[in-house]
Amino acid sequence: MSKPKIAASSYLNSAPLCYSFVKGQQRDSCRFFSDRAPSRCADMLRAGEVSAALIPVIEYQRIADLLIAPNVAVASKKSVRSVVLASRVPIEEATSIALDTCSRTSTVLIKIILSRFYNRAPRYTPSAPDISQMLESNDAALIIGDPAIKIDRSALYVYDMADEWRKHTGLPFVFAFWAVRADARLKPDQVDFEAAKREGIEHLNEIAAEYAANLGEPEDSLLDYLTNNINLELDRENLEGLSLYYRLALECGLIGEIKDIRFWR
């Protein structure tokens, strides 16, 4: 039997969920594909190139016949640090915003936040995640993942999107989760996403050290990020925040329907 194919972003926020498949106990259980952009992982799942992928949560509402792996997510209970709006002006004054093309969930989130909570309707332009280029012709830039961690916050207004969501809703925010194609016939005894999460959590120090070398960021800062900013659960509170996000996305015309949450068993 051929090994199942799965895909995930290479960003630090996803690394604890992927460690097992790259270096750990499940490295021989599947063919693992790593891509910097969460958006491309969703496209691979949509095209049937992989059986499962760590996808932006908004894509669950856009891709047919997906199941969600239970109890595992990339979420934040408070500030997330790696999904930010970096702006040359205060958020309520921004009239043009560049949107990171690696993102899907957060591009919808910023539109919800500005429309519902700030009563703003700026011009949005897709852009590669280069903060200097993004701000050349825009007031602000939405940027996610490792590039967001590296932003120089001293000369810009920087708004943490999970913090903004929490401030206005009182709920945590879920950015990504493992989704499985219903037609893939992938079984939990082939790939265990919960066990992978547990193994990744046991190796946070190793992960932080590796990414510190790659990103040029302090190891203790990245360990704090993984420990205190990133939440890896899909618990009741996180599901409540996810449900509200889907409802507001529908009300803002950013998705056409809301599919019920269906878990992979």
C-alpha positions as CSV (number, residue, x, y, z in Angstrom):
1,M,0.0,0.0,0.0
2,S,1.4,3.4,-0.9
3,K,1.9,5.9,1.8
4,P,-0.6,8.7,2.2
5,K,0.5,12.2,1.2
6,I,0.0,15.2,3.6
7,A,1.0,18.8,3.4
8,A,1.6,21.7,5.8
9,S,3.2,25.1,6.0
10,S,6.8,25.4,7.0
11,Y,6.1,28.4,9.3
12,L,7.1,28.1,12.9
13,N,3.5,28.2,14.1
14,S,2.9,24.8,12.4
15,A,6.2,23.2,13.3
16,P,5.0,21.4,16.5
17,L,2.3,19.7,14.5
18,C,4.7,18.6,11.8
19,Y,7.7,17.5,13.8
20,S,6.6,13.9,14.1
21,F,6.2,13.6,10.3
22,V,9.5,15.2,9.6
23,K,11.9,14.0,12.3
24,G,9.8,12.0,14.8
25,Q,7.9,8.7,15.2
26,Q,5.7,9.1,12.2
27,R,8.3,10.1,9.7
28,D,7.8,6.8,7.8
29,S,4.0,6.9,8.0
30,C,3.4,9.2,5.1
31,R,4.9,11.4,2.3
32,F,5.1,14.8,3.8
33,F,5.1,18.0,1.7
34,S,6.2,21.3,3.2
35,D,5.3,24.6,1.7
36,R,5.9,28.1,3.1
37,A,2.4,29.2,2.1
38,P,-0.7,27.8,3.9
39,S,-2.7,28.9,0.9
40,R,-0.8,26.5,-1.4
41,C,-1.4,23.6,1.1
42,A,-5.1,24.2,0.7
43,D,-4.7,24.3,-3.1
44,M,-2.9,20.9,-3.0
45,L,-5.8,19.4,-0.9
46,R,-8.4,20.9,-3.2
47,A,-6.7,19.4,-6.2
48,G,-6.4,15.9,-4.6
49,E,-2.6,16.0,-4.7
50,V,-2.6,15.1,-1.0
51,S,-5.0,13.2,1.3
52,A,-4.7,15.7,4.2
53,A,-3.3,19.1,4.8
54,L,-2.9,21.7,7.5
55,I,-5.2,24.3,5.9
56,P,-6.4,27.9,6.6
57,V,-9.7,27.3,8.4
58,I,-11.7,29.4,5.9
59,E,-10.8,26.9,3.2
60,Y,-13.0,24.3,5.0
61,Q,-15.9,26.3,3.8
62,R,-14.6,26.5,0.2
63,I,-13.4,23.0,-0.5
64,A,-16.0,20.2,-0.9
65,D,-16.2,17.1,1.3
66,L,-13.5,17.7,3.9
67,L,-13.3,16.3,7.4
68,I,-11.5,18.0,10.3
69,A,-9.0,16.1,12.5
70,P,-10.3,16.6,16.1
71,N,-8.4,18.3,19.0
72,V,-5.6,19.8,16.9
73,A,-5.3,23.3,15.5
74,V,-3.1,26.4,15.1
75,A,-4.9,28.9,17.3
76,S,-4.3,31.7,19.8
77,K,-6.1,32.4,23.1
78,K,-4.7,36.0,23.2
79,S,-2.1,37.7,21.0
80,V,-0.5,35.6,18.3
81,R,2.5,37.7,17.2
82,S,2.6,36.1,13.7
83,V,-0.5,37.5,12.1
84,V,-0.4,41.3,12.1
85,L,-1.5,44.4,10.4
86,A,1.5,46.7,10.1
87,S,0.5,50.2,9.2
88,R,2.0,53.6,8.6
89,V,-1.2,55.2,10.1
90,P,-3.6,54.2,12.8
91,I,-5.9,51.4,11.8
92,E,-9.0,53.5,11.6
93,E,-7.3,55.8,9.1
94,A,-6.0,53.1,6.7
95,T,-7.6,53.4,3.2
96,S,-5.4,50.8,1.4
97,I,-4.2,47.5,2.6
98,A,-1.9,44.9,1.0
99,L,-2.9,41.3,1.7
100,D,-0.3,38.6,2.1
101,T,-0.9,36.1,-0.7
102,C,0.2,33.2,1.6
103,S,-2.9,33.8,3.7
104,R,-6.5,32.9,3.3
105,T,-8.0,32.9,6.8
106,S,-6.4,36.1,7.9
107,T,-7.4,38.0,4.7
108,V,-11.0,37.3,5.6
109,L,-10.3,38.1,9.3
110,I,-9.0,41.6,8.6
111,K,-12.0,42.3,6.4
112,I,-14.3,41.2,9.2
113,I,-12.5,43.3,11.8
114,L,-12.3,46.4,9.8
115,S,-15.9,46.1,8.5
116,R,-17.7,45.0,11.7
117,F,-15.6,46.6,14.4
118,Y,-14.1,49.7,12.8
119,N,-16.8,50.4,10.1
120,R,-14.1,50.7,7.5
121,A,-13.9,49.6,3.9
122,P,-10.4,50.1,2.6
123,R,-9.0,49.0,-0.8
124,Y,-7.4,45.6,-0.6
125,T,-4.6,44.4,-2.9
126,P,-3.0,41.0,-2.9
127,S,0.8,41.1,-2.4
128,A,3.8,38.9,-1.8
129,P,4.9,39.1,1.9
130,D,7.5,41.8,1.6
131,I,6.7,44.5,4.1
132,S,8.7,47.2,2.4
133,Q,7.1,46.6,-1.0
134,M,3.7,46.2,0.5
135,L,3.9,49.6,2.2
136,E,5.3,51.4,-0.8
137,S,1.8,51.9,-2.2
138,N,-0.5,51.0,0.7
139,D,-1.2,52.5,4.1
140,A,-1.0,49.1,5.8
141,A,0.0,45.4,5.2
142,L,-1.5,42.2,6.5
143,I,1.3,39.8,6.9
144,I,1.4,36.3,8.4
145,G,3.8,33.6,9.6
146,D,7.6,34.0,10.1
147,P,7.8,37.3,8.1
148,A,5.4,38.8,10.6
149,I,7.6,37.8,13.5
150,K,10.5,39.6,12.0
151,I,8.8,42.9,11.4
152,D,10.5,45.9,12.9
153,R,7.7,47.3,15.2
154,S,9.5,50.5,16.2
155,A,8.5,52.6,13.2
156,L,5.0,51.2,12.5
157,Y,1.6,50.8,14.1
158,V,1.3,47.0,14.5
159,Y,-2.0,45.4,15.3
160,D,-2.1,41.8,16.4
161,M,-5.1,40.1,14.6
162,A,-5.8,37.5,17.3
163,D,-5.6,40.3,19.9
164,E,-8.0,42.4,17.9
165,W,-10.4,39.5,17.6
166,R,-10.3,38.7,21.3
167,K,-10.8,42.4,22.2
168,H,-14.0,42.6,20.1
169,T,-15.4,39.1,20.6
170,G,-14.0,37.8,23.9
171,L,-13.1,34.6,22.1
172,P,-9.9,32.9,20.9
173,F,-9.1,32.6,17.2
174,V,-8.4,29.4,15.1
175,F,-6.1,30.0,12.1
176,A,-5.6,26.5,10.8
177,F,-6.4,22.8,11.3
178,W,-5.7,19.4,9.7
179,A,-8.4,18.6,7.1
180,V,-8.8,15.3,5.4
181,R,-10.4,14.6,2.1
182,A,-13.5,12.4,2.6
183,D,-12.7,10.4,-0.5
184,A,-9.1,9.8,0.5
185,R,-10.0,6.9,2.8
186,L,-7.2,7.9,5.2
187,K,-7.5,6.1,8.5
188,P,-6.4,7.2,12.0
189,D,-4.1,4.1,12.3
190,Q,-2.2,5.4,9.3
191,V,-1.6,9.0,10.4
192,D,-2.2,10.2,14.0
193,F,-2.4,14.0,14.2
194,E,-3.1,14.1,17.9
195,A,0.0,11.9,18.7
196,A,2.0,14.2,16.4
197,K,0.8,17.2,18.3
198,R,1.9,15.6,21.6
199,E,5.3,14.7,20.2
200,G,5.8,18.2,18.8
201,I,5.0,19.8,22.2
202,E,7.7,17.6,23.8
203,H,10.3,19.0,21.3
204,L,9.5,22.8,21.5
205,N,13.0,23.6,22.7
206,E,14.5,21.8,19.7
207,I,12.1,23.5,17.3
208,A,12.7,27.0,18.7
209,A,16.5,26.5,18.4
210,E,16.2,25.4,14.8
211,Y,14.0,28.3,13.8
212,A,16.1,30.8,15.8
213,A,19.1,29.8,13.6
214,N,17.0,30.1,10.4
215,L,15.2,33.3,11.2
216,G,17.9,35.1,13.1
217,E,15.6,35.6,16.1
218,P,16.4,34.9,19.8
219,E,15.7,31.3,20.7
220,D,14.0,32.3,24.0
221,S,11.6,34.6,22.2
222,L,10.6,31.9,19.8
223,L,10.1,29.4,22.6
224,D,7.9,32.0,24.3
225,Y,6.0,32.4,21.1
226,L,5.4,28.6,20.8
227,T,4.5,28.3,24.5
228,N,2.4,31.4,25.2
229,N,1.1,32.7,21.8
230,I,0.4,29.6,19.9
231,N,-2.3,27.3,21.1
232,L,-2.5,23.8,19.5
233,E,-6.0,22.7,20.7
234,L,-9.4,22.6,19.0
235,D,-11.2,22.7,22.3
236,R,-14.7,24.0,23.1
237,E,-13.7,27.7,23.4
238,N,-11.7,27.6,20.2
239,L,-14.6,26.0,18.3
240,E,-16.9,28.7,19.6
241,G,-14.5,31.3,18.2
242,L,-14.3,29.4,14.9
243,S,-18.1,29.3,14.6
244,L,-18.4,33.0,15.2
245,Y,-15.7,33.6,12.5
246,Y,-17.6,31.6,10.0
247,R,-20.9,33.4,10.8
248,L,-19.3,36.8,10.5
249,A,-17.6,35.8,7.2
250,L,-21.0,34.8,5.9
251,E,-22.7,38.0,7.1
252,C,-19.9,40.0,5.4
253,G,-20.4,38.2,2.1
254,L,-16.9,36.6,2.3
255,I,-18.3,33.0,2.0
256,G,-21.4,31.7,0.4
257,E,-22.5,29.2,3.0
258,I,-21.6,27.7,6.3
259,K,-20.9,24.0,6.3
260,D,-21.4,22.1,9.6
261,I,-18.2,21.0,11.3
262,R,-17.6,17.3,10.5
263,F,-14.8,15.5,12.3
264,W,-12.6,12.8,10.9
265,R,-12.8,9.6,12.9
